[in-house]
C-alpha cells in the first residue's frame, strides 16, 4: 500500500516537471534562428586552392611567367570588387612562392569574352598581354554571391588556346567582412535572408 502511494506521488510530481522540460525545449527550439554567417580567415582557403592548382598543372606548366587577373563577378564579367582583387592576390602569392614570375594585369576592361561552348574565353587584350610578357598561362577566376555564401572558381588557363590547366572551387561564408569586400562602391551590401521564422 505504502509503495503504491509513493509511486503515485512520484508519478504526479514528475509529470509537471516532464511537461515543463518538454515545453522549454520546444520554446527554445522555436526561438533559435539561423543568424548571419560568421567570417572565416579566407587566406588559408585560397592558399589551399592555389596549392591544388599547382599540383594539378605540375606536368603541363613550365617554370616561367604567369598573368594574374582580378577575379570577376559571374553576373557581370567586366566587374570585380575588393574581394575579386584580394582573392586573386592571395592565390598569386602561392604561385610566386613556388618560383613563378607573376605579372599583375593592370588593364581595365574585360578579362573574358562571352562564352564558348560553356567556357568563358580569355579576352584579346589578355592574350596580347600574355604574348608581350611571354606568359604561358593566366590565373583567373569568377565568383558568385549568394545569400549566405560566396562561391569561387579559380582557374589556370593556357594563354595560347584557353585550355584549362587547373581549376579549383571553394566556398566562403558571407560574413560581415566578406559582405563588405564583395560590395561595389556605391552599391548596397548583399542582404542576409533568414530562413528562420
BELDANOR-V737415 format. One line per field, one symbol per residue. phi: phi as a letter, one per 30 degrees, with the letter a starting at -180 (. if undefined). psi: psi as a letter, one per 40 degrees, with the letter a starting at -180 (. if undefined). A space follows every 10 residues. Layout:
# BELDANOR-V737415
phi = ???
psi = ???
This chain:
# BELDANOR-V737415
phi = .ddddddddd dddddddddd dddddddddd ddbddedcdc dddddddddd ddddddcddc cddlcbdccd dcdddaddcb aedddddddd dddddddcjd dccddcdcjd dcbhbbhicd cddddddddd dechcdabcb abbbccdbbc cbbcbccddd bidddaabca bbdddedddd ddddeicdde ddcdcdd
psi = dddddddddd dddddddddd dddddddddd ehigiiiiii hedddddddd ddddddedee hihaiihhii iihdegeeia iddddddddd ddddddeeei hhhhheiiah dihaihfeih iiiddddddd ddefhdihhi iiihhadeih hhhhihhhdd eehhdiihii hhhgaddddd dehiheiiih hhhhei.
